[in-house]
Amino acid sequence: PPLDVAVADPIGAEGEDFVVATPRFAVEETWDPRPEALRVGDAFKRTIRITIQDAPAMLLDPLDVWTLDGAAVYPASPRVDDEVNRGEIVGRRVESATFVMQRPGTYTLPAVRLPWWNTDAKRMEVAELDAVTFEVAPNPDLAAVPDAPTPTDAAPKKRDVPWLGLLAGGLLLAAGAAWLS
């Protein structure tokens, strides 16, 4: 016989792209060093660790927090692993990036918001990391970092390649010598 199935988002999950279902969800961050008293050219590393109980780490989406206008950002490859002990699974995802500040100013790394369904309490919850605001001062010991060249600026120009004229002249001389012999 036909089987009718009704599927609905958990209450509070409307509009979320994906929600992890777990009895425990933890998120924490560490800094090396904490972004305080920075100057242009200084760097810091942000690491975010997410741990879920009774679910594999593959259920955790990659974080979208590794951009900051005014900084060169170098994300590391994420570490995703599961620990199984006596039938219980703990999933972990660790992501990090190093930020190198390129311009003075006030910067804010936005809050991280991770919704999840608490299977014990039968309700939506949100794990959050607060936004972090910091100042970057000019660095008189460091020359200003120029803006990245545009594709048209990066294309070589005839005047930028003096060896090109020498190469053309050499080819003409070789062709002339071969014709005369």
Phi, psi and omega in degrees: 000153179296150181239122177270133179232131176252127180241132180216153174293146173299150179301125181099350181262004181301132178088351178277140179291317184205140181230129177277136177255119184200153176283336180219135182222125181230141175225137178214157178228153175228157182232145176217097344279175176296139183288086179223144177053047181272153172234160177307133182098343178286155181230154172213158181241133176247129178237131179241127180245130177240132180231132177233147181259142175062030177203147179284154182294339180298346177282348182271122179291151173299148179281148179244061185230017189254042173229147176201110179299128183101002179223147168273128185244129182239090180288142174273161175294135180293151173253123180234121180211160179238144175241124179244127181220113179054042176086355178259137182246140175234123178260140180226138173231128180236124177234146178209162176206151174256131180251126176247116186285132185249341182220149175289156177149186177257130184235148176227122169273123186294160176298150175256125182238119183235100179284148178207155179262120179278108183288337176282313183273349181057051178204160175284141174224166180227127172266133185225149168242134183293154172295151180235121179248138181209162180254146174236121182268157173299157179237101182295341180278353186236130177294151179300140179276119180291156175295153179297141181293148175281162181304324180287328177290329185280342181291135181292143177252156183305319182289342180276351185235076183296332181292341180296319177295319178297319179296316180297316179298317179298320178295320178296317179297318179295319179295317179297317180296320180292327180289323180287334184272000000 
